[in-house]
Amino acid sequence: MEPKKAWLRSFDSGTYRATIQMAGSQTVYLEEVAVARNIPAAEMAVGRKVAVVFFDRHNARDAVILAVYT
């Protein structure tokens, strides 16, 4: 499990789920990606970089955003 880089495109603070765009992908967005609860909602600003871990490389929904950075 190696963290992958992505950009935050939207965030739902009610469900703590996000839509992200993976680095290197111009058109593919992953929706409903879980966000670690230790990340404050205020830090989840659209356009910020996020680190994502995929637990199953064949199932994009089995992932979590574990960090946000600039």
C-alpha positions in Angstrom: 0.0 0.0 0.0 1.7 3.1 -1.2 -0.1 6.5 -0.9 -1.1 8.1 -4.2 -1.4 11.8 -4.9 -4.8 13.3 -5.9 -6.6 16.7 -5.8 -9.7 17.3 -3.8 -12.7 18.2 -6.1 -15.5 18.2 -3.5 -16.1 17.2 0.2 -19.2 16.4 2.1 -18.7 17.1 5.8 -21.9 15.2 6.7 -20.8 11.9 5.3 -17.0 12.6 5.4 -16.7 11.5 1.8 -14.9 13.2 -1.0 -14.6 13.4 -4.8 -11.0 13.3 -6.0 -9.0 13.5 -9.2 -6.0 11.2 -9.3 -2.6 12.7 -10.3 -2.0 12.0 -14.0 -5.7 11.7 -14.8 -7.4 14.6 -16.6 -10.9 13.2 -16.8 -11.4 10.5 -14.2 -12.8 11.4 -10.8 -13.4 9.0 -8.0 -16.5 9.7 -6.0 -17.6 8.8 -2.4 -14.0 8.2 -1.2 -13.8 7.9 2.6 -11.9 10.6 4.5 -10.0 9.9 7.7 -12.0 11.4 10.6 -8.8 12.9 12.1 -8.7 15.5 9.3 -10.6 18.6 10.2 -13.4 19.5 7.8 -12.0 23.0 7.5 -8.8 21.6 6.0 -10.8 19.9 3.1 -10.7 22.9 0.7 -11.3 22.2 -2.9 -8.1 22.1 -5.0 -5.9 20.9 -2.2 -3.6 17.9 -2.6 -4.6 14.7 -0.8 -2.8 11.5 -0.1 -4.9 8.4 -0.8 -4.4 4.8 0.1 -6.1 2.0 -1.8 -6.5 -1.2 0.2 -7.7 -3.2 -2.9 -6.1 -2.1 -6.2 -9.1 -3.7 -8.1 -11.7 -1.8 -6.1 -11.4 2.0 -6.1 -14.1 2.3 -3.5 -11.9 0.5 -1.0 -9.7 3.6 -0.3 -9.3 6.3 2.3 -7.9 9.9 2.2 -5.3 10.0 5.0 -3.8 13.4 4.6 -4.3 16.8 3.0 -1.5 19.2 2.1 -0.6 22.2 0.1 
